[in-house]
Amino acid sequence: MKAHLLILFPLLFGAMACKAKVQMPEKPTSYPVKNNQEIYDKLAVLKPGDSLLLADGEYTDLKLIATKSGLSEKLIIIAPKNPGKVFITGDAKVEIRADYTVLKGLYFKNGNRNPDQWKSHGPGVIAIYGSHNRVTECVFDNFDQANSAYITTSLTANGQVPNHCRIDHCVFVGKTTLDQVINLNNGVAAVKDGSYAGPAMYHRIDHCFFSNPPKKGNAGGGIRIGYYRNDIGRCLVDSNLFYRQDSEAEIITSKSQENVFYANTIVNCQGTLNFRHGDKQVALNNFYISTDDKLGYGGMFIWGSKHIIANNYFSLKKTIASRGNAALYFNPGAKASEHALAFDILLANNMFKDNAGYAINFEPLLDRRIQDAKDQGLTFFLPYGIKATGNVFIATASPKFDLFLGDVNQQKFENNYSVGISKNYGLGIKTLNANIAKEDFYRPQELTGYQPSQFNNIPNIEGINLNIQQIVNSGIKGKPLSWDDVRPSWLLEIPNDYWKDGE
């Protein structure tokens, strides 16, 4: 027995000693800072779960370089102590070179970066190099005259592409310089020979507000995703409000495959949401509307193939003459070219109501596209294989345009409906009798006799948490978004007046 006790006591003592050495996990630390140098000092010591809280005031010429990563369950947070009372001004930049970091509630205004040190398609005012990062509730108001984006996801020096980042509840107004507002990059330039395909990014842009005036030159829309048709995007752009986003003819230029645009609202915008490069993209339940006929406004312009355009609402009091006066454009051209032909596309359960233009233009910019193909030595085609089903075309007054421009015989029309349109297009469009008096009529499902087309073979897109088939089969849902649906929680009023009247 004594021998057994002699053996047991050392074991118990050893166990107690081991237990005493176990350290309790460190509690997250919140660091209050009140000037640039304090920010730099504390950035160097941040640990997962820590936060950096900026005191009220103006931070001029701030160079915020975040290099310490958080964890999925312990994010690093950089934010004002009091949202709406911290302003980033002067020669400023932010680089997030870490993972699992949240940048929140900063107001960027009165910048004065050196234009010679910034360029279009380079890093933005905020450049995200790491993955699983988030920029939320930040405001950019006509920051400065440098030609760069406001936010970019950017490649590191060794070519690493960030993924799974989110930009949400941010406000972008007053930008008059070159480059898009947001650029999501998976390459450093367009590779057109197929030798490189940018990898999937899986980013999300949601609940943001865009309102920016026209500017000179190209490369200045709201969002660019990828560079060329062989890039893979798999990004979700949803629940954003574009209100007089007039920087250029492309509100969004989607230059990669398998991106999804869902439940966005585009109001009084002098441009279109463009499937510019890349096949197999999806547009679901977006609202393209105008509240006046002061200018020409746009819907969608489609290049490429195997897209799904479903449950969208188009109602434009005046359309863009230079693009071909339509709500929806399908590009003619050569296949897989710079201006790729639109073909083999599903157009389902959309509503075209009182558009002052064609509902669909199958030959926009026709002469220019014929010349493009000729210059490249490629075979020119008109769009074909557009399966139009479950769509409804509504006119509450005598329309000044036909529903379609171009060759409809190369498309497949079935199970489509019209209200208030007497012309017979020979496409089997069923006439419904309905008196639609109210302007805010968004749901064709409320029309007696209308049935949205149903599908059972629509795949989802990897990394995007949406049941695409279920959404398509449900038809249009909801209504256009308002400022209160997207604004930062601390910002009551839109900080720039351009959105009001385009002046």
N, C-alpha and C positions, 0 to 999 in steps of 0.2 A: 504493500500500500504506500509506504514511504517513497519507494522508488517511483511509483506512478505519480505521486504528488510532486516530487522533484522534477519530473519531466513536464508536468502540467503548468507549474508556476512560470517557468521561462516562456512557455507558449502564450500564456495569458498576458504576461508582461510585454512580450513582443507585439501581440495584437493591440494592446493599449497604446504602445509607443507608435505603432503604425497609424492608429486612429488619430493620435494627437498631431501627426504630421500632415493629415489631410487638410488642405486649405479651402475655406469657403470661397465661392466664386466672388470676384470683385463686383461691386455695385457700379452701374454706369455713372459717369461723372458728367455734370452739366457745367460747361465753362462759360461764364459771362465775359464778353470782350467789348471794348469800346473804341478801338482804333485799328488801323491796318496792322501795326506791328504786333499787337496782342493776338490778332487773328493768325498771323504767320507763326507765332510761338506756339499757340495751342493746336494748330493743324498738325504739328510735328509729333504731338503726344496722344492724339486721339486713339481710342481703342473701340472695338465693337460695342455698340450700345451707347456710346458717348454722344453728347450734343454740344454744339457751339452756338451760343445765343448772342446775337449782335444787339448792342444797345441802340436806342433811337439816335438817328443822325444821318449825316452824309459821309459816305466813304469814298473819297476821291482817289483815283489812280490805283484802285485795289487790284492786286494780282493774286487771286485766290486759286492756289494749286492744291487740290485735295489728293493725297497719295496714300492715305491710311484707309484700308478697307474695313467695312463692317461684315456682318454675317446675315444670312437670310432672316434669322430670328432676332438679330441684334444690329439694327441699322445705325449708321452714323448720320446724324441730322445736323444740318447747318441752316439756321433760320433766325429771323428777328425775334427779340424778346417780345416786341409788340408789332404784329403784322401791320404793314402799311406805313411804318414810320422809319424804315431803313431804305436809303437811296444810294444806288451805285452810280457814280458819276465819273467824268473825266476819262483818262486813258486806262480803261479797265478791261480785265479779262478774267474768265473763270475756266479752269481746266479740271475736269473730274477724271483723274488718272487712277481711280480706285474702283472697287466694286461695292455694291450694297450701300450707296450713299444717297441721301435725300437733300436736295437744295430747295428751300421753300421760302416763299413770301418776299422775295427781293424785288425792288422797284428800280429799273434801269432807265435813267434819263440824263439829259445834258452831258452826253459823252463827247470826247474830243480825241479819239484815237487818230494816229497818224495814218492817213489813207494809203501812203506808200508802203506801209508795213502789213496791210491787209488786202486780201484779194478774193474775188468771187470764186466759190467752190473750195475755199480754204477753210480753216477752223472758224467757228462762229464766236460771238461774244461769250457764249457758253459752249465749250467743246467737251463732249463726253467721249472718253477713250476707254472706259471700263464698262463692265456689264452689270445688269440688274440695278441700274441707277434710276433715279427719278428726279425730274424737275417739275415742281408743282407751285401753283399760285404765284408765279412771277409775272411781272409786267414790263413790257418794252414799249416805250413811247418815243418814236422818232429819235433813236439813241444818238446817232452821229452821222457823219458823211463818209465813213469808211465803207467800201464795197465788200461786205461780208454778210453772212446769215446771222440771225440772232442766236439760233441754237443749231448745233450739228452733232451727229454721232460721227466720230472721226477715227481713222486708222492710226495705230501706234507706229513708231519708227520701224518695227519689225513686221508690220502688215497685219497685226491682229485686229479683227473686226469685232466691235462691241455688239452685244445682243441683249434682248429682254430688258430694254430700257423703256421708261414711260415719261411722256410729257403731257401734263394735264392741268386743266383749270388755269391756263396762262392766257395773257392778253398781249396781242401784237398789233400795235397801231402806229400810223404815221410814217412808216418806212418808205423812203424815196430813193434808196440806193440800190445798186446792182446786187444780185443774188437773191435766192429765195429766203423766206422767213425761217423755215426749218429745212435742213438737208439731212437725210438719213443715208449714210454712205456705207457701201460694202466694197468699194474700190476707190482708187485715186483718180480715175478718169474712165471715160467710155472705151471699152475694148470691143471693137466691132468685127474682129475676125474670128470670134468664137474661141480664142486661145485661153480665155479666162472667164469664169463665171463667178460673180460675186456671191458669197454664201448667204444663206438665209439669216435675217436679222431678228425677226420676231419682236419688233418694237411696237409700241402703242402710242398714238396721239389721240387724246380724247378731252372733250369738254373745254376746248380752247376757243378764243374769240380772235378773229382776223378782220382787220379793216385798214387797208393801205391804199394810198392814191396811186394814180398812174406815174410811171417814171420812164425815162428814156432808155431804150435798148432792151435786150432780151435778158433771160435769167433773173427773174424777179417776182415769181409767183408766191403762193403761200407755202407749198410743200413740194419737195422733190424726194422721190424714193428710188435709190439706185441710179445707175447711169445708162445701161443698155439692155436690150431684150434678153440676153442670156443670163443676166443677174437674177438671183432669187431674192424676193423681198420677204413675203409672209409677214407683212406688217398690217396692223389693224388701225384704221383711221375712223373713229366713230364719235358721234355725239358732239361734233364741233359746229360752231356758228360762224359762217363767212358772210359778213355784211359789208357790201361795197369793197370786196377784196379785188381791187382793180389794178394791181401792179403791172400785170401783163395779160396776154390772151389765155394763159393757162393758170387757172386758180390752183390746181394741183397737177403736177406732171409726174405720173407714175411710170417710172422707167425700169421696171423689174417685174418678175412673175409672182402670181399668187398673192397679191395684196387684196385686202377687203376694205371697202368703204361703206360704212353702215350708219344709218340714222343721223346723217349730217344735214344741216340746213344751209342753203346757199341763197342769199337774198340780194337782189339788185347788184349782181356782180357782172362786170364787163368782160367775162371770160368763161371758160368751160373747165369742168373736171375732165382731165385727159388720161385715157389709157394710152400713153405715148409709146412706150416700148414694153415688151413682155406679154406673154399670153396668160390665159387662165386667171384673169382677174375678176373680181366680183364687186358689184355695186348694188346694195340692198337698202330699200326704205329711206332713200334720201329725198329731200324736198328742194326743188329748184323753182324759185318763185321771184316775182317782182311785185313791188307795191306801186310802181309808177311806170310811165312810158317815156321818161325823160331821156334815157339812153338805151343802147342795145344791150340786152342781157343774155347770158348763156346757160346751157344745161350741161351736156356731155359730148365729148369728141372721142371717137373710138378708133384706135389702130389695133391690128393683131387679131388673134383668133381664140376660140374656146373660152370666151368670157361668159359671165352670167350678169345680166342687167335686169333686175327684178324688183317689183314693188316700189318703184320710184314715182314721184309726183312731179310733173312738169307743168308750170303755168306762168308764162312770160308775156307781159303786156307789150313788149317790144323785143325783137331778137336782133342778133348781130349781123348786119348786112355783109360785112367783109368776110364772114365765115360761111355765109349761105343761108341766113335767115331761118334757123331751125332750133328746135329744142334738143334734138339728138342727131348727131352726125356720125355716119359710118364712112371711114376713109377709103377712097379708091387708090389704087397704086400697085406696086409690085410686092410680092410676098417676101417677108423677112428682110425688108430693106429699111433704109432710113425713114421712109414714110410708108410703113407697111400696110398692106391691104387688110381691111376688116372682113373677116369671113368666119363661117361656122360658129355662130354666136347665139345664145339663148336670150331672147327678149320677152320676158314674161310678167304678166300681172302689173304692168305699169299703167299710170293714168296720165293722159295728155288733155289738159283742160284750158281752153281759151288762149292758146298760144298765138301770138301775132307773128306767125311764121309757119313753116312746115312743121308738122309733128316730127317727121323723120326725113333727113336729107341723105340720100344714098350716093350723091355725087358732089360733095362739097369740094371747093377749090379744084374743080375738074381739070381745067386747062393746065394749071400748075402741076398737078400730079402726073398728067400725061407727059409733060416735059421732064419732070423728075425721073420717071422711068426711062425715058429716051436717053437722057444724059448719062444714066448708069448702065445703059445697054441691057435693061431688064424688061421682062414681059409685063405689060400693063393689064390690070383686071379691074372691073367694077365689083363692088361688094357682092357676095353671094352667100347662100347658106344661112341667112339670118332667119331663125325660127321665131316668129312673132306669134305669141299665144297668150290668151287671157288679158290682153291689153284693152283699155277702154279709151275712146276718143270722144271728147265732149266739147260742144260749142253752144254757149248760151246766147250768142249773137251771130249774125251772118259772118262766117269766116272770110278773111281777105286772101288767104292762101289755101291751096290744096293740102291734104294731109301728108302727101308724100311727093318728093322730088327724086327722080331717077328710076332705075329699072327695078320694079317690084316683082317682076316675073321670075327673077333668080332667087327670090326669098320664099319662105314657106309660111303662109298665113293660115291660122286655124283658131277657132274659138275666140275671136276678137269681137268687140262691141263698139257701138257708137250711140251718142245721144245728141240730137239736134243737128245732125249732119245728113243732108239729103243726097249728096252725090254718091253714086254707086261706083265703087272702085273695082268691082269684079273680083274681090278677094274674100267673099263670103263673110263680110263683117255684118254681124247681127245688129239690127236697129232696136234700141230700147226706148220705150216711152217714159219719160221722166221730166218733171219740172224742177230744175235745179236753180233756185234763186240765190241761195247764199254763196258768198265768195269763198268761205272757208269750208268747202266740201272736199274732204280728202279721202274718203273711203268708198271705193266703188262697190264694196260688198253690201252697201246699203241700197243699191239699186235693185229693184225687182227684176229678176231674170238673169242677173249677172252671177257668174261662177268663176272664181279664179282657177286657172289651170293647176292641175296637181301632178306631182312628179315623185318617182320612187327610186331614182338612180343618181341623185346629185351627191357627190362626195363632199366631205368637209376638207378644210385646208389644215395641214399639220401645224400645230402650235397656236391656232386661233380658236378660242373657245366659243364658237358659234355653231349651232346646228343649222347649216345653210338650207338644207332641204325643208326643214320645218318652217323656217322663216319665209321661204318662197311660197310654200303652200298656204300660208296664213294670209297672204295678201298684205296690202298697205296697213300699217298700224301707226297710232299716235298722230302727232301734229308737229308743225315746225317749232323749232326751239326758240327760246327767247334769251335775252341777256341774263336773266336770273337763273336760267338753267345751266349756265356755263361759267359765270363770273367767279373769281376768287371770293372766299367767304368774307374777306375783310374789305372788299372794294364794292361800293354801292353804285357809282356812276362810271360810265364809259369815259376814259380819260382823254379822248380826242374826238373832235366834232365831225370828222370827215364822213363818218357813217350816216350822218343825218341827211345830207343832200348832195354828197359827192363834190363838195367845194372846199 
